[in-house]
Amino acid sequence: MSTIRIEHDLLGERPVPAAAYWGIHTLRALENFNITGKTIGEYPELIRALAMVKQAAAQANRDLGELDGERADAITAACREIAGGALHDQFVVDVIQGGAGTSTNMNANEVICNRALELMGSQRGDYATLHPLNHVNMSQSTNDVYPTALRLAACFAVRDLLAAMAELRQAFAAKAHEFRDVLKLGRTQLQDAVPMTLGQEFTTYAVMIGEDELRLGEAIDLVHEVNLGATAIGTGINTDARYARLAVHHLVEISGVPLIQAENLIEATQDMGAFIQLSGVLKRVACKLSKACSDLRLLSSGPQAGLNEINLPARAAGSSIMPGKVNPIIPEVVNQIAFEVIGNDMTITMAAEAGQLQLNAFEPIIAHSLFKSMTHLAAGCRTLARNCVAGITANRELLAERVRGSAGLATALNPYIGYENATRVAREALGTGRAVPELVLEMKLMEPAALDEALRIETLTAPRVR
């Protein structure tokens, strides 16, 4: 058997590997776009979404009598296999490409077509029987297929990110419960402030993540609006008037995602606002995670010449020259993910702004940046939860000793001894190194029993109850 087959396009004929499911249009893309070394097949959510869009289109065309049952069934079967994970290695074009995603759409058309041909008992490349453009791409354009698939894929990716964020939130919440009775000093502007519990400190991280889970859910709702059926610019040229709503209906059934048809397909074909919104929330998630990780690094700093309030689990030797050194490598990697996501947000913003007239040609870089942000954030959340937060321990005795010796206790006594007396006590404590409770008793500012009540952990870390 021949190792090649000959295919043709408007530019001429080219040999294509006989074993390949892709064809000449994909070959052109391979020659043109050697950019990142990362293929669209490495984004399984996108390939799954593309297959579902093509299946929905085939079923809608069959319902309308535009596509015969045999061809529609073969396309549907091939799409189901691909959505299930098959043939992703055949999606070989670079994720960053010119043409507004045309090469991605062509790659999908060819792989689906050639697999469907096999299911029909024909050979790959027998396009007289089933054609990648005339049949697989019927009633479609890259300009409605690609953005619809991107939106659907984003919905899939966000589900995984939300699951990872929930895992991290629960890890922080578990530590907050464990540390609920560990008294420590809070800080403002890196200076000693007033007492709090380590549990309260860790609770804030859990609450922060929970808030961002809600914001992410709100952002993804905007992504549910799709322009499938718009074809080239949103006018729906080359489609039956019933096709768009029917195709979206099938896509909802296939994917299980509550997609809706955009009210104005011309506007929806050019507008990238939903991706800007989603990316902005991803940046918000990244900033908060980075802040939490910077806190963990600071709280664990030392151990002898830093804060040394908590211990992060040792995950690797920290130095090739300093024996015994252990570094906060897990928070550091999450910091770096956050920096990347912030940069991706700027890329998405510029790409969305650069769209011209009826189409945005820069959706491939939006896709690449979005999926990097979502997949890396999800991985970062999981490694932070499993390889760091779960193993954190508190230096309880050191924390208690610092609270006892802190001039910040004077602030807690303001309601009892007044601001001026509290200032005098704090100044004396800082100047002599003596403890605030000792000075308060010596100055006869409070009775011992009242002082003990004022310095209880419940009194120090919550509003007073009268």
C-alpha positions as CSV (number, residue, x, y, z in Angstrom):
1,M,0.0,0.0,0.0
2,S,1.1,3.5,-0.7
3,T,2.4,5.6,2.2
4,I,0.9,8.7,0.8
5,R,-2.3,10.0,-0.8
6,I,-2.7,13.0,-3.0
7,E,-5.0,15.8,-2.0
8,H,-5.7,19.1,-3.6
9,D,-6.9,22.6,-2.6
10,L,-7.1,25.9,-4.3
11,L,-3.3,26.2,-4.2
12,G,-2.7,22.8,-5.9
13,E,-1.9,19.2,-5.1
14,R,0.2,17.9,-2.2
15,P,1.1,14.4,-0.9
16,V,-0.4,13.7,2.5
17,P,0.7,10.7,4.7
18,A,-1.8,7.9,4.0
19,A,-2.0,7.1,7.7
20,A,-2.9,10.6,8.7
21,Y,-6.5,11.5,9.4
22,W,-5.8,15.1,8.6
23,G,-5.4,16.4,5.1
24,I,-4.0,19.1,2.8
25,H,-5.4,22.1,4.7
26,T,-3.8,20.8,7.9
27,L,-0.6,20.2,6.0
28,R,-0.5,23.9,4.9
29,A,-1.0,25.0,8.5
30,L,1.9,22.7,9.7
31,E,4.1,24.4,7.1
32,N,2.9,27.9,8.0
33,F,2.6,28.0,11.7
34,N,5.6,26.6,13.6
35,I,5.2,29.0,16.5
36,T,4.7,27.5,20.0
37,G,5.4,23.8,19.5
38,K,2.1,23.3,21.3
39,T,-0.7,21.7,19.2
40,I,-4.5,22.2,19.6
41,G,-4.6,18.5,20.4
42,E,-2.9,19.3,23.7
43,Y,-6.0,21.2,24.7
44,P,-8.5,18.3,25.1
45,E,-11.4,20.6,26.2
46,L,-11.1,22.5,22.8
47,I,-11.0,19.3,20.7
48,R,-13.9,17.8,22.7
49,A,-15.9,21.1,22.1
50,L,-15.0,21.1,18.4
51,A,-16.3,17.6,18.0
52,M,-19.5,18.5,19.8
53,V,-20.1,21.5,17.6
54,K,-19.6,19.5,14.4
55,Q,-21.9,16.8,15.7
56,A,-24.6,19.3,16.5
57,A,-24.3,20.8,13.0
58,A,-24.5,17.4,11.3
59,Q,-27.7,16.6,13.3
60,A,-29.3,19.9,12.6
61,N,-28.5,19.5,8.8
62,R,-30.0,16.0,8.9
63,D,-33.1,17.3,10.6
64,L,-33.5,19.9,7.9
65,G,-32.9,17.4,5.0
66,E,-29.7,19.1,4.0
67,L,-27.5,16.0,4.9
68,D,-28.6,12.4,4.3
69,G,-28.8,10.0,7.2
70,E,-25.8,7.8,6.3
71,R,-23.4,10.8,6.2
72,A,-24.9,12.4,9.3
73,D,-24.7,9.2,11.3
74,A,-21.1,8.6,10.2
75,I,-20.1,12.2,11.2
76,T,-22.0,11.9,14.5
77,A,-20.2,8.6,15.3
78,A,-16.8,10.1,14.5
79,C,-17.5,13.2,16.6
80,R,-18.6,11.1,19.5
81,E,-15.3,9.1,19.4
82,I,-13.3,12.3,19.3
83,A,-15.3,13.9,22.1
84,G,-14.5,10.8,24.1
85,G,-10.8,11.2,23.7
86,A,-9.9,9.4,20.4
87,L,-7.6,10.8,17.7
88,H,-6.5,13.9,19.6
89,D,-3.0,13.2,18.3
90,Q,-4.3,14.0,14.9
91,F,-5.1,17.6,15.8
92,V,-1.7,18.8,15.0
93,V,-1.9,22.5,14.0
94,D,-0.1,25.0,16.2
95,V,-2.5,26.6,18.7
96,I,-1.3,30.1,17.6
97,Q,-2.2,30.7,14.0
98,G,-3.3,33.3,11.5
99,G,-6.7,33.1,9.9
100,A,-8.9,33.5,13.0
101,G,-8.8,29.8,13.7
102,T,-9.4,28.6,10.1
103,S,-6.6,26.0,10.4
104,T,-8.1,24.6,13.5
105,N,-11.5,24.3,11.9
106,M,-9.9,22.7,8.8
107,N,-8.0,20.2,11.0
108,A,-11.3,19.2,12.7
109,N,-13.1,18.9,9.4
110,E,-10.5,16.6,7.9
111,V,-10.0,14.4,11.0
112,I,-13.8,13.9,11.4
113,C,-14.3,13.3,7.7
114,N,-11.6,10.7,7.4
115,R,-12.7,8.8,10.5
116,A,-16.3,9.0,9.3
117,L,-15.2,7.6,5.9
118,E,-13.6,4.6,7.7
119,L,-16.9,4.0,9.6
120,M,-18.7,4.1,6.3
121,G,-16.3,1.4,4.9
122,S,-14.4,3.8,2.7
123,Q,-10.7,4.9,2.6
124,R,-9.3,8.0,4.1
125,G,-9.2,10.7,1.4
126,D,-12.3,9.4,-0.5
127,Y,-13.8,12.8,-0.5
128,A,-16.3,12.0,-3.3
129,T,-18.1,9.9,-0.7
130,L,-17.8,12.3,2.2
131,H,-16.2,15.7,2.0
132,P,-14.6,17.7,4.8
133,L,-16.1,21.0,3.6
134,N,-19.2,20.1,1.7
135,H,-20.5,17.8,4.4
136,V,-18.6,18.0,7.7
137,N,-18.5,21.8,7.5
138,M,-22.0,22.2,6.0
139,S,-23.9,25.4,7.2
140,Q,-20.8,26.5,9.0
141,S,-17.8,28.9,9.0
142,T,-14.7,29.0,11.1
143,N,-16.2,32.3,12.3
144,D,-19.0,30.6,14.2
145,V,-17.5,27.2,14.8
146,Y,-14.3,28.4,16.4
147,P,-15.7,30.9,18.9
148,T,-18.6,28.6,19.8
149,A,-16.1,25.7,20.5
150,L,-13.9,28.1,22.4
151,R,-16.8,29.2,24.6
152,L,-17.9,25.6,25.2
153,A,-14.3,24.5,26.0
154,A,-13.9,27.4,28.4
155,C,-17.0,26.0,30.3
156,F,-15.3,22.6,30.5
157,A,-12.0,24.1,31.7
158,V,-13.7,26.3,34.3
159,R,-15.4,23.2,35.9
160,D,-11.9,21.7,36.5
161,L,-10.6,25.0,37.9
162,L,-13.6,25.4,40.2
163,A,-13.0,21.8,41.5
164,A,-9.4,22.7,42.2
165,M,-10.3,25.9,43.9
166,A,-12.8,24.1,46.1
167,E,-10.1,21.6,47.1
168,L,-7.7,24.4,48.1
169,R,-10.5,26.3,50.0
170,Q,-11.2,23.1,52.0
171,A,-7.5,22.7,52.8
172,F,-7.3,26.2,54.1
173,A,-10.5,25.8,56.1
174,A,-9.2,22.6,57.7
175,K,-6.1,24.4,58.8
176,A,-8.2,27.3,60.1
177,H,-10.1,24.8,62.3
178,E,-6.8,23.2,63.4
179,F,-5.3,26.6,64.4
180,R,-8.5,28.1,65.9
181,D,-6.9,28.3,69.4
182,V,-3.4,29.5,68.3
183,L,-3.0,33.1,69.5
184,K,-0.6,35.3,67.5
185,L,0.0,38.9,66.6
186,G,-1.6,40.4,63.6
187,R,0.3,42.9,61.5
188,T,-0.4,46.0,59.5
189,Q,2.3,47.4,57.2
190,L,4.5,44.6,58.5
191,Q,4.4,46.1,62.0
192,D,3.0,44.5,65.1
193,A,-0.7,45.3,65.4
194,V,-3.2,43.4,67.7
195,P,-3.7,39.8,68.6
196,M,-5.7,37.4,66.4
197,T,-5.7,33.6,66.0
198,L,-3.8,31.8,63.3
199,G,-7.1,30.2,62.6
200,Q,-8.6,33.6,61.7
201,E,-5.7,34.2,59.5
202,F,-6.2,31.0,57.6
203,T,-9.9,31.5,57.4
204,T,-9.4,34.6,55.3
205,Y,-7.7,32.5,52.6
206,A,-10.6,30.1,52.6
207,V,-13.2,32.9,52.4
208,M,-11.2,34.6,49.6
209,I,-11.2,31.5,47.5
210,G,-14.9,31.0,48.1
211,E,-15.7,34.5,46.9
212,D,-13.7,33.9,43.7
213,E,-15.5,30.7,43.0
214,L,-18.7,32.7,43.0
215,R,-17.2,35.4,40.7
216,L,-15.9,32.7,38.3
217,G,-19.4,31.2,38.1
218,E,-20.8,34.6,37.2
219,A,-18.2,35.2,34.5
220,I,-18.8,31.8,32.9
221,D,-22.5,32.6,32.6
222,L,-21.6,35.2,30.0
223,V,-19.7,32.7,28.0
224,H,-22.8,30.6,27.5
225,E,-24.0,32.9,24.7
226,V,-22.8,31.5,21.4
227,N,-23.0,32.6,17.7
228,L,-23.4,29.1,16.1
229,G,-25.3,29.6,12.9
230,A,-23.8,33.0,12.2
231,T,-21.5,31.6,9.5
232,A,-19.1,34.2,8.0
233,I,-20.1,37.5,9.6
234,G,-23.3,36.8,11.5
235,T,-25.9,37.0,8.7
236,G,-26.3,33.3,8.6
237,I,-25.5,33.1,4.9
238,N,-25.7,29.5,3.4
239,T,-27.9,28.2,6.2
240,D,-31.6,27.3,6.5
241,A,-33.4,30.0,8.5
242,R,-34.2,27.3,11.1
243,Y,-30.6,26.0,11.3
244,A,-29.1,28.2,14.0
245,R,-31.6,27.5,16.8
246,L,-31.7,23.8,15.9
247,A,-27.9,23.5,16.0
248,V,-27.7,25.3,19.4
249,H,-30.5,23.0,20.7
250,H,-28.5,19.9,19.6
251,L,-25.3,21.3,21.1
252,V,-27.0,21.9,24.5
253,E,-28.2,18.3,24.4
254,I,-24.8,16.9,23.4
255,S,-22.7,18.9,25.8
256,G,-25.0,19.3,28.8
257,V,-24.0,23.0,29.0
258,P,-26.8,25.6,29.1
259,L,-25.7,27.5,26.0
260,I,-28.0,30.1,24.4
261,Q,-28.1,31.6,21.0
262,A,-26.9,35.2,20.9
263,E,-29.7,37.7,20.1
264,N,-27.6,39.4,17.5
265,L,-25.3,37.1,15.6
266,I,-23.4,39.9,13.8
267,E,-22.5,41.5,17.1
268,A,-21.7,38.1,18.7
269,T,-19.3,37.2,15.9
270,Q,-17.1,40.2,16.5
271,D,-17.4,40.8,20.3
272,M,-14.9,39.3,22.7
273,G,-16.3,40.9,25.8
274,A,-17.1,37.6,27.6
275,F,-13.5,36.5,27.3
276,I,-12.3,39.8,28.7
277,Q,-14.6,39.4,31.6
278,L,-13.6,35.8,32.2
279,S,-9.9,36.6,31.9
280,G,-10.4,39.5,34.4
281,V,-11.8,37.1,37.0
282,L,-8.9,34.7,36.4
283,K,-6.5,37.6,37.1
284,R,-8.4,38.3,40.3
285,V,-8.1,34.6,41.3
286,A,-4.3,34.8,40.5
287,C,-3.7,38.0,42.4
288,K,-5.4,36.6,45.6
289,L,-3.7,33.3,45.4
290,S,-0.3,35.1,44.9
291,K,-1.0,37.3,47.9
292,A,-1.8,34.2,50.1
293,C,1.4,32.5,48.9
294,S,3.4,35.5,49.7
295,D,1.9,35.5,53.1
296,L,2.8,31.8,53.6
297,R,6.4,32.6,52.5
298,L,6.6,35.5,54.9
299,L,5.0,33.7,57.9
300,S,7.4,30.7,57.4
301,S,10.5,32.9,56.8
302,G,13.7,32.1,58.7
303,P,13.5,29.8,60.4
304,Q,16.0,31.4,62.8
305,A,16.2,35.0,61.5
306,G,12.6,35.4,60.1
307,L,9.0,35.3,61.4
308,N,9.0,31.5,61.8
309,E,5.4,31.5,62.8
310,I,4.5,28.4,60.7
311,N,6.4,25.6,59.1
312,L,5.8,24.7,55.5
313,P,6.3,21.0,54.6
314,A,9.8,20.3,53.2
315,R,9.4,19.3,49.6
316,A,13.0,19.3,48.3
317,A,16.6,20.3,49.2
318,G,16.8,24.1,49.0
319,S,20.4,24.7,47.9
320,S,23.3,23.2,46.2
321,I,25.7,25.1,48.5
322,M,23.9,25.6,51.8
323,P,23.3,22.4,53.7
324,G,20.0,21.9,55.4
325,K,18.3,24.8,53.6
326,V,14.7,24.3,52.6
327,N,12.8,26.8,50.4
328,P,9.1,27.6,50.1
329,I,9.0,26.1,46.6
330,I,5.3,25.4,46.4
331,P,4.1,29.0,47.2
332,E,6.9,30.2,44.8
333,V,5.5,28.2,41.9
334,V,2.0,29.5,42.5
335,N,3.4,33.0,42.6
336,Q,4.9,32.4,39.2
337,I,1.6,31.0,37.8
338,A,-0.1,34.2,39.0
339,F,2.4,36.4,37.2
340,E,1.7,34.4,34.0
341,V,-2.0,34.7,34.4
342,I,-1.7,38.5,34.8
343,G,0.3,38.6,31.6
344,N,-2.2,36.4,29.8
345,D,-4.9,38.8,30.8
346,M,-3.1,41.7,29.1
347,T,-2.7,39.5,26.0
348,I,-6.4,38.7,25.9
349,T,-7.3,42.4,26.4
350,M,-5.1,43.5,23.5
351,A,-6.3,40.7,21.3
352,A,-10.0,41.5,22.0
353,E,-9.4,45.2,21.4
354,A,-7.6,44.5,18.1
355,G,-10.6,42.9,16.3
356,Q,-11.7,44.8,13.2
357,L,-15.2,45.3,11.8
358,Q,-17.1,42.0,11.6
359,L,-14.5,39.6,12.9
360,N,-11.8,39.2,15.5
361,A,-8.9,37.5,13.8
362,F,-7.0,37.0,17.1
363,E,-9.1,34.4,18.8
364,P,-6.3,31.8,18.7
365,I,-4.1,33.8,21.1
366,I,-7.2,34.4,23.2
367,A,-7.8,30.7,23.3
368,H,-4.1,29.9,24.1
369,S,-3.9,32.4,26.8
370,L,-7.2,31.5,28.4
371,F,-6.5,27.8,28.5
372,K,-3.0,28.4,29.9
373,S,-4.5,30.5,32.7
374,M,-7.2,28.1,33.6
375,T,-5.1,24.9,33.4
376,H,-2.2,26.4,35.3
377,L,-4.3,27.9,38.0
378,A,-6.1,24.6,38.5
379,A,-2.7,22.8,38.7
380,G,-1.4,25.5,41.1
381,C,-4.4,25.2,43.4
382,R,-4.0,21.4,43.6
383,T,-0.3,21.5,44.3
384,L,-0.7,24.2,46.9
385,A,-3.4,22.3,48.7
386,R,-1.7,18.9,48.6
387,N,2.0,19.7,48.7
388,C,1.9,22.7,51.1
389,V,-1.3,23.7,53.0
390,A,-2.1,20.2,54.1
391,G,1.3,19.8,55.8
392,I,1.6,23.3,57.5
393,T,2.3,23.3,61.2
394,A,2.3,26.1,63.7
395,N,5.0,27.1,66.1
396,R,2.6,27.5,69.0
397,E,4.9,28.3,71.8
398,L,6.8,30.9,69.9
399,L,3.6,32.6,68.9
400,A,2.2,32.6,72.4
401,E,5.5,34.0,73.8
402,R,5.4,36.9,71.2
403,V,1.9,37.8,72.2
404,R,2.8,37.9,75.9
405,G,5.7,40.1,75.2
406,S,4.1,42.4,72.7
407,A,3.5,46.1,73.3
408,G,0.5,45.6,71.0
409,L,-1.4,44.2,73.9
410,A,-1.7,47.8,75.1
411,T,-4.2,48.4,72.2
412,A,-6.5,45.8,73.6
413,L,-6.5,47.6,76.9
414,N,-7.6,51.0,75.4
415,P,-11.3,50.5,76.5
416,Y,-10.2,49.8,80.1
417,I,-7.3,52.3,80.7
418,G,-7.7,54.9,78.0
419,Y,-5.6,55.8,75.0
420,E,-3.1,58.0,76.9
421,N,-2.4,55.4,79.6
422,A,-2.2,52.7,76.9
423,T,0.3,54.8,75.0
424,R,2.4,55.2,78.2
425,V,2.3,51.5,78.8
426,A,3.3,50.6,75.2
427,R,6.2,53.1,75.2
428,E,7.5,51.7,78.5
429,A,7.2,48.1,77.2
430,L,9.1,48.9,74.1
431,G,11.8,50.8,75.9
432,T,12.4,48.3,78.7
433,G,11.4,45.0,77.2
434,R,9.0,44.4,80.1
435,A,5.5,42.8,79.4
436,V,2.4,45.0,79.1
437,P,0.4,43.1,81.8
438,E,3.3,43.5,84.3
439,L,3.4,47.3,83.7
440,V,-0.4,47.7,83.9
441,L,-0.5,46.0,87.3
442,E,2.6,47.9,88.5
443,M,0.9,51.2,87.5
444,K,-2.3,50.1,89.2
445,L,-4.3,50.8,86.1
446,M,-6.4,47.6,86.4
447,E,-7.2,44.9,88.9
448,P,-5.6,41.5,88.3
449,A,-9.0,39.7,87.7
450,A,-10.1,42.4,85.2
451,L,-6.8,42.3,83.4
452,D,-7.0,38.5,83.1
453,E,-10.5,38.8,81.6
454,A,-9.4,41.5,79.1
455,L,-6.5,39.3,77.9
456,R,-8.6,36.1,77.3
457,I,-8.2,34.8,73.8
458,E,-12.0,35.3,73.2
459,T,-11.8,38.9,74.3
460,L,-8.6,39.7,72.3
461,T,-9.8,38.3,69.0
462,A,-13.5,39.4,68.8
463,P,-15.8,42.3,69.5
464,R,-16.8,42.7,73.1
465,V,-20.2,41.2,74.2
466,R,-22.0,43.3,76.8
